[in-house]
Amino acid sequence: MDAPKVSIIIPVYNVKPYLEEALDSVINQTYKNLEIIVVDDGSDDGSEKICDEYTIKDNRIVLIRQKNAGLSAARNTGLDNMNGDFVGFLDADDVYHPEMIQKMLESMLFDNADCIVCKHVTFDETKKISFNKYKNNRNKKIYTTSEALKAIANGEIHATAWDKLYKKNLFENIRYPIGQNYEDISTVLKIFEKTKKVLIINDKLVWYRKHTKSITSTNSFKNVQDLCKAYDCIELYIKEHIPEIFTEKELTRFHQENIIFLISKYANIINQKIADKETIQNLLKEKIKEQNLNNEMKNANLETRLIYYLLFNAPSIFSFGARFYPAIRRYIKIHFIELIK
């Protein structure tokens, strides 16, 4: 049987310092039957020249140029032009393990899965990439549709595009929402609805780069607003699928975990010099209150309840300790827990 063709979609926008490393990690894959779709989303920092050079270097690369329209639009362009039987995504500042596609595809075919999810390594500019030879990790999980959706909602599976390989039919009539950060979340939920079997493996096959210009590192008002909208999307999805997939208890647990996440985000920006800081803080406090609308905090652990109390009743104390967050959680648990018993 002929080896299936795998399309890898790489959106590119002003990532010159990282682009060659990302492209090399794909063209040097041990699995060779690839269609590498590079979507230059209006780059003007020299990335466009690197794209040209690599089309000469490897004839599997299909280069598409468009005016800058954002990550979602670039991914959609790639999906509209792909010819593979399977599809994956790589952000142009990240890196694939050399055996990523081979091992993902082999595992997917062996278990007849519609989608496969791997683990990743988070790194920054100070960390040198050093790949170990792939060892077949037999630890895996096979999820049904409802189990996979629950895993997205509880954070067990990250709602990101780049740690997965998909059968191409999952994207029929599905595209990424344009103009919105954290666009992966709503899209992954729609995709998982169409699966019958999702395979989770514990192998770390993607290197995810954290740097100051990445979306997840930017605390702009739009970025935080889009993050809140993304979690609202999950909440709405849970509510719409009670009781056939989720329970009321799982919704409450989602609220509790979301409160912890939002408080952590609030603490993270307290000592940062950013535009619209007060507006962002007010947005986060409003969303935190919304998540506790039905007093979900009453059953949360004691240290979380105290941190919630400090945020709204003793903000100066909370702000003072924010620079030490999450270490402050451990300190509160030891020294102040009696206050809210």
C-alpha positions as a Python dict, from the first residue, in 0.01 Angstrom:
ca = {
    (1, 'M'): (0, 0, 0),
    (2, 'D'): (128, 346, -87),
    (3, 'A'): (232, 563, 205),
    (4, 'P'): (-41, 818, 280),
    (5, 'K'): (37, 1179, 201),
    (6, 'V'): (54, 1408, 505),
    (7, 'S'): (0, 1782, 462),
    (8, 'I'): (178, 2006, 712),
    (9, 'I'): (50, 2365, 720),
    (10, 'I'): (296, 2631, 840),
    (11, 'P'): (166, 2989, 873),
    (12, 'V'): (449, 3243, 852),
    (13, 'Y'): (443, 3602, 969),
    (14, 'N'): (762, 3789, 1065),
    (15, 'V'): (939, 3500, 1237),
    (16, 'K'): (1280, 3532, 1073),
    (17, 'P'): (1486, 3428, 1381),
    (18, 'Y'): (1303, 3095, 1409),
    (19, 'L'): (1177, 3010, 1061),
    (20, 'E'): (1471, 2810, 926),
    (21, 'E'): (1474, 2588, 1234),
    (22, 'A'): (1102, 2521, 1196),
    (23, 'L'): (1123, 2444, 823),
    (24, 'D'): (1430, 2222, 869),
    (25, 'S'): (1243, 2020, 1133),
    (26, 'V'): (976, 1938, 874),
    (27, 'I'): (1183, 1875, 561),
    (28, 'N'): (1416, 1648, 762),
    (29, 'Q'): (1136, 1426, 894),
    (30, 'T'): (1197, 1054, 872),
    (31, 'Y'): (856, 1027, 703),
    (32, 'K'): (900, 1156, 350),
    (33, 'N'): (560, 1161, 176),
    (34, 'L'): (482, 1515, 280),
    (35, 'E'): (310, 1816, 133),
    (36, 'I'): (455, 2117, 315),
    (37, 'I'): (222, 2415, 273),
    (38, 'V'): (393, 2738, 377),
    (39, 'V'): (152, 3031, 396),
    (40, 'D'): (340, 3362, 399),
    (41, 'D'): (89, 3590, 570),
    (42, 'G'): (239, 3920, 452),
    (43, 'S'): (584, 3894, 611),
    (44, 'D'): (820, 4189, 568),
    (45, 'D'): (1109, 4108, 806),
    (46, 'G'): (1306, 3877, 576),
    (47, 'S'): (1090, 3570, 644),
    (48, 'E'): (956, 3601, 289),
    (49, 'K'): (1308, 3557, 149),
    (50, 'I'): (1365, 3246, 359),
    (51, 'C'): (1040, 3103, 224),
    (52, 'D'): (1164, 3158, -131),
    (53, 'E'): (1496, 2990, -55),
    (54, 'Y'): (1328, 2683, 91),
    (55, 'T'): (1098, 2633, -209),
    (56, 'I'): (1417, 2589, -412),
    (57, 'K'): (1569, 2362, -148),
    (58, 'D'): (1273, 2120, -127),
    (59, 'N'): (1016, 2061, -401),
    (60, 'R'): (761, 1930, -148),
    (61, 'I'): (710, 2288, -28),
    (62, 'V'): (407, 2470, -165),
    (63, 'L'): (442, 2845, -99),
    (64, 'I'): (127, 3056, -86),
    (65, 'R'): (142, 3432, -32),
    (66, 'Q'): (-139, 3649, 99),
    (67, 'K'): (-191, 3989, 260),
    (68, 'N'): (-159, 3979, 637),
    (69, 'A'): (-483, 3839, 778),
    (70, 'G'): (-371, 3656, 1091),
    (71, 'L'): (-294, 3302, 1204),
    (72, 'S'): (-645, 3164, 1153),
    (73, 'A'): (-673, 3297, 799),
    (74, 'A'): (-332, 3150, 712),
    (75, 'R'): (-430, 2809, 848),
    (76, 'N'): (-757, 2825, 654),
    (77, 'T'): (-567, 2905, 334),
    (78, 'G'): (-356, 2598, 394),
    (79, 'L'): (-664, 2382, 452),
    (80, 'D'): (-825, 2515, 134),
    (81, 'N'): (-520, 2412, -71),
    (82, 'M'): (-412, 2084, 91),
    (83, 'N'): (-409, 1750, -92),
    (84, 'G'): (-298, 1515, 185),
    (85, 'D'): (-486, 1228, 344),
    (86, 'F'): (-386, 1360, 687),
    (87, 'V'): (-308, 1710, 807),
    (88, 'G'): (-103, 1869, 1084),
    (89, 'F'): (1, 2223, 1178),
    (90, 'L'): (330, 2374, 1286),
    (91, 'D'): (368, 2731, 1406),
    (92, 'A'): (674, 2886, 1245),
    (93, 'D'): (851, 2945, 1577),
    (94, 'D'): (811, 2584, 1693),
    (95, 'V'): (996, 2265, 1603),
    (96, 'Y'): (902, 1904, 1526),
    (97, 'H'): (1092, 1605, 1662),
    (98, 'P'): (1257, 1436, 1357),
    (99, 'E'): (1031, 1131, 1391),
    (100, 'M'): (715, 1321, 1484),
    (101, 'I'): (509, 1256, 1172),
    (102, 'Q'): (622, 897, 1129),
    (103, 'K'): (539, 797, 1484),
    (104, 'M'): (213, 989, 1496),
    (105, 'L'): (94, 841, 1167),
    (106, 'E'): (203, 486, 1253),
    (107, 'S'): (20, 501, 1587),
    (108, 'M'): (-286, 654, 1425),
    (109, 'L'): (-308, 385, 1157),
    (110, 'F'): (-242, 102, 1402),
    (111, 'D'): (-533, 205, 1626),
    (112, 'N'): (-751, 337, 1341),
    (113, 'A'): (-785, 674, 1517),
    (114, 'D'): (-934, 985, 1359),
    (115, 'C'): (-699, 1215, 1548),
    (116, 'I'): (-385, 1168, 1754),
    (117, 'V'): (-244, 1397, 2023),
    (118, 'C'): (115, 1400, 2149),
    (119, 'K'): (295, 1578, 2434),
    (120, 'H'): (532, 1870, 2388),
    (121, 'V'): (840, 2034, 2536),
    (122, 'T'): (823, 2405, 2625),
    (123, 'F'): (1145, 2599, 2570),
    (124, 'D'): (1278, 2950, 2510),
    (125, 'E'): (1576, 3110, 2337),
    (126, 'T'): (1809, 3010, 2620),
    (127, 'K'): (1740, 2638, 2586),
    (128, 'K'): (1925, 2435, 2326),
    (129, 'I'): (1716, 2181, 2137),
    (130, 'S'): (1851, 1832, 2182),
    (131, 'F'): (1638, 1546, 2053),
    (132, 'N'): (1667, 1201, 2203),
    (133, 'K'): (1623, 906, 1973),
    (134, 'Y'): (1257, 816, 1968),
    (135, 'K'): (1163, 527, 2195),
    (136, 'N'): (830, 360, 2140),
    (137, 'N'): (620, 463, 2441),
    (138, 'R'): (349, 207, 2498),
    (139, 'N'): (158, 437, 2734),
    (140, 'K'): (-142, 557, 2539),
    (141, 'K'): (-509, 633, 2586),
    (142, 'I'): (-791, 579, 2340),
    (143, 'Y'): (-1089, 810, 2388),
    (144, 'T'): (-1438, 798, 2250),
    (145, 'T'): (-1594, 1121, 2127),
    (146, 'S'): (-1747, 1213, 2464),
    (147, 'E'): (-1431, 1118, 2654),
    (148, 'A'): (-1219, 1334, 2424),
    (149, 'L'): (-1453, 1631, 2464),
    (150, 'K'): (-1439, 1595, 2842),
    (151, 'A'): (-1060, 1583, 2823),
    (152, 'I'): (-1061, 1918, 2637),
    (153, 'A'): (-1294, 2073, 2894),
    (154, 'N'): (-1089, 1960, 3194),
    (155, 'G'): (-755, 2054, 3038),
    (156, 'E'): (-621, 1701, 2999),
    (157, 'I'): (-594, 1762, 2624),
    (158, 'H'): (-467, 2104, 2518),
    (159, 'A'): (-697, 2279, 2271),
    (160, 'T'): (-412, 2362, 2036),
    (161, 'A'): (-370, 2282, 1668),
    (162, 'W'): (1, 2198, 1659),
    (163, 'D'): (23, 1888, 1883),
    (164, 'K'): (-216, 1680, 1673),
    (165, 'L'): (-246, 1492, 1345),
    (166, 'Y'): (-591, 1471, 1188),
    (167, 'K'): (-770, 1279, 916),
    (168, 'K'): (-846, 1534, 647),
    (169, 'N'): (-1223, 1473, 654),
    (170, 'L'): (-1245, 1619, 1006),
    (171, 'F'): (-1199, 1966, 854),
    (172, 'E'): (-1485, 1936, 608),
    (173, 'N'): (-1700, 2247, 668),
    (174, 'I'): (-1478, 2352, 960),
    (175, 'R'): (-1236, 2644, 953),
    (176, 'Y'): (-1063, 2859, 1215),
    (177, 'P'): (-1238, 3182, 1324),
    (178, 'I'): (-1059, 3482, 1174),
    (179, 'G'): (-942, 3776, 1382),
    (180, 'Q'): (-948, 3599, 1717),
    (181, 'N'): (-661, 3476, 1932),
    (182, 'Y'): (-692, 3135, 2101),
    (183, 'E'): (-892, 3030, 1798),
    (184, 'D'): (-791, 2666, 1848),
    (185, 'I'): (-1034, 2602, 2133),
    (186, 'S'): (-1369, 2630, 1956),
    (187, 'T'): (-1227, 2459, 1648),
    (188, 'V'): (-1091, 2158, 1838),
    (189, 'L'): (-1429, 2107, 2006),
    (190, 'K'): (-1602, 2101, 1664),
    (191, 'I'): (-1340, 1862, 1527),
    (192, 'F'): (-1358, 1623, 1820),
    (193, 'E'): (-1736, 1608, 1776),
    (194, 'K'): (-1673, 1443, 1439),
    (195, 'T'): (-1431, 1181, 1570),
    (196, 'K'): (-1507, 828, 1675),
    (197, 'K'): (-1168, 759, 1827),
    (198, 'V'): (-898, 997, 1957),
    (199, 'L'): (-557, 857, 2049),
    (200, 'I'): (-339, 1019, 2316),
    (201, 'I'): (30, 927, 2338),
    (202, 'N'): (279, 1040, 2601),
    (203, 'D'): (569, 1099, 2364),
    (204, 'K'): (707, 1455, 2346),
    (205, 'L'): (721, 1517, 1974),
    (206, 'V'): (677, 1896, 1942),
    (207, 'W'): (900, 2168, 2085),
    (208, 'Y'): (687, 2473, 2171),
    (209, 'R'): (882, 2798, 2188),
    (210, 'K'): (784, 3062, 2445),
    (211, 'H'): (912, 3409, 2365),
    (212, 'T'): (811, 3768, 2436),
    (213, 'K'): (637, 3820, 2100),
    (214, 'S'): (426, 3503, 2111),
    (215, 'I'): (50, 3539, 2151),
    (216, 'T'): (40, 3357, 2483),
    (217, 'S'): (309, 3587, 2626),
    (218, 'T'): (128, 3909, 2533),
    (219, 'N'): (-101, 4064, 2793),
    (220, 'S'): (-279, 4313, 2568),
    (221, 'F'): (-646, 4386, 2629),
    (222, 'K'): (-747, 4206, 2308),
    (223, 'N'): (-538, 3904, 2396),
    (224, 'V'): (-689, 3873, 2745),
    (225, 'Q'): (-1036, 3942, 2607),
    (226, 'D'): (-996, 3669, 2345),
    (227, 'L'): (-868, 3431, 2612),
    (228, 'C'): (-1180, 3494, 2820),
    (229, 'K'): (-1398, 3443, 2511),
    (230, 'A'): (-1225, 3111, 2446),
    (231, 'Y'): (-1305, 2985, 2795),
    (232, 'D'): (-1660, 3118, 2760),
    (233, 'C'): (-1682, 2900, 2451),
    (234, 'I'): (-1591, 2590, 2651),
    (235, 'E'): (-1839, 2683, 2926),
    (236, 'L'): (-2119, 2730, 2674),
    (237, 'Y'): (-2032, 2399, 2511),
    (238, 'I'): (-2049, 2219, 2846),
    (239, 'K'): (-2385, 2378, 2929),
    (240, 'E'): (-2529, 2284, 2590),
    (241, 'H'): (-2424, 1922, 2634),
    (242, 'I'): (-2560, 1848, 2982),
    (243, 'P'): (-2651, 1570, 3052),
    (244, 'E'): (-2559, 1368, 2739),
    (245, 'I'): (-2184, 1437, 2775),
    (246, 'F'): (-2122, 1652, 3085),
    (247, 'T'): (-2270, 1669, 3435),
    (248, 'E'): (-2350, 1972, 3651),
    (249, 'K'): (-2063, 1867, 3879),
    (250, 'E'): (-1820, 1883, 3584),
    (251, 'L'): (-1945, 2233, 3502),
    (252, 'T'): (-1881, 2341, 3861),
    (253, 'R'): (-1533, 2191, 3846),
    (254, 'F'): (-1466, 2381, 3523),
    (255, 'H'): (-1569, 2705, 3693),
    (256, 'Q'): (-1338, 2637, 3986),
    (257, 'E'): (-1041, 2562, 3762),
    (258, 'N'): (-1116, 2868, 3549),
    (259, 'I'): (-1122, 3089, 3860),
    (260, 'I'): (-778, 2962, 3959),
    (261, 'F'): (-646, 3025, 3607),
    (262, 'L'): (-792, 3378, 3587),
    (263, 'I'): (-659, 3472, 3931),
    (264, 'S'): (-317, 3349, 3824),
    (265, 'K'): (-343, 3564, 3509),
    (266, 'Y'): (-444, 3864, 3720),
    (267, 'A'): (-149, 3810, 3954),
    (268, 'N'): (84, 3777, 3657),
    (269, 'I'): (12, 4127, 3525),
    (270, 'I'): (8, 4319, 3854),
    (271, 'N'): (377, 4410, 3840),
    (272, 'Q'): (397, 4445, 3461),
    (273, 'K'): (405, 4774, 3273),
    (274, 'I'): (141, 4724, 3006),
    (275, 'A'): (-112, 4940, 2826),
    (276, 'D'): (-472, 4935, 2950),
    (277, 'K'): (-359, 4759, 3266),
    (278, 'E'): (-650, 4876, 3481),
    (279, 'T'): (-901, 4783, 3209),
    (280, 'I'): (-750, 4435, 3181),
    (281, 'Q'): (-759, 4389, 3559),
    (282, 'N'): (-1123, 4495, 3574),
    (283, 'L'): (-1208, 4252, 3293),
    (284, 'L'): (-1039, 3965, 3476),
    (285, 'K'): (-1211, 4048, 3807),
    (286, 'E'): (-1546, 4062, 3630),
    (287, 'K'): (-1485, 3720, 3469),
    (288, 'I'): (-1370, 3573, 3803),
    (289, 'K'): (-1693, 3690, 3967),
    (290, 'E'): (-1896, 3544, 3681),
    (291, 'Q'): (-1735, 3206, 3733),
    (292, 'N'): (-1838, 3217, 4099),
    (293, 'L'): (-2196, 3322, 4023),
    (294, 'N'): (-2338, 3012, 4191),
    (295, 'N'): (-2082, 3021, 4472),
    (296, 'E'): (-1860, 2756, 4313),
    (297, 'M'): (-1587, 2864, 4555),
    (298, 'K'): (-1766, 2711, 4851),
    (299, 'N'): (-1637, 2366, 4758),
    (300, 'A'): (-1296, 2476, 4635),
    (301, 'N'): (-986, 2397, 4839),
    (302, 'L'): (-918, 2634, 5127),
    (303, 'E'): (-615, 2812, 4987),
    (304, 'T'): (-803, 2894, 4667),
    (305, 'R'): (-1093, 3032, 4868),
    (306, 'L'): (-858, 3255, 5066),
    (307, 'I'): (-684, 3388, 4755),
    (308, 'Y'): (-1027, 3466, 4610),
    (309, 'Y'): (-1117, 3645, 4935),
    (310, 'L'): (-796, 3852, 4933),
    (311, 'L'): (-842, 3956, 4571),
    (312, 'F'): (-1182, 4112, 4639),
    (313, 'N'): (-1155, 4213, 5005),
    (314, 'A'): (-787, 4285, 5065),
    (315, 'P'): (-646, 4374, 4722),
    (316, 'S'): (-336, 4545, 4864),
    (317, 'I'): (-233, 4224, 5040),
    (318, 'F'): (-306, 4024, 4726),
    (319, 'S'): (-102, 4267, 4514),
    (320, 'F'): (189, 4255, 4754),
    (321, 'G'): (205, 3878, 4729),
    (322, 'A'): (128, 3855, 4358),
    (323, 'R'): (493, 3864, 4253),
    (324, 'F'): (541, 3542, 4447),
    (325, 'Y'): (241, 3369, 4289),
    (326, 'P'): (207, 3067, 4277),
    (327, 'A'): (443, 3038, 4574),
    (328, 'I'): (194, 3250, 4769),
    (329, 'R'): (-58, 2966, 4744),
    (330, 'R'): (173, 2736, 4935),
    (331, 'Y'): (246, 3004, 5196),
    (332, 'I'): (-123, 3080, 5251),
    (333, 'K'): (-200, 2713, 5291),
    (334, 'I'): (52, 2689, 5574),
    (335, 'H'): (-5, 3017, 5760),
    (336, 'F'): (-350, 3163, 5699),
    (337, 'I'): (-586, 2881, 5624),
    (338, 'E'): (-766, 2908, 5958),
    (339, 'L'): (-909, 3247, 5858),
    (340, 'I'): (-1170, 3100, 5623),
    (341, 'K'): (-1252, 2775, 5796),
}
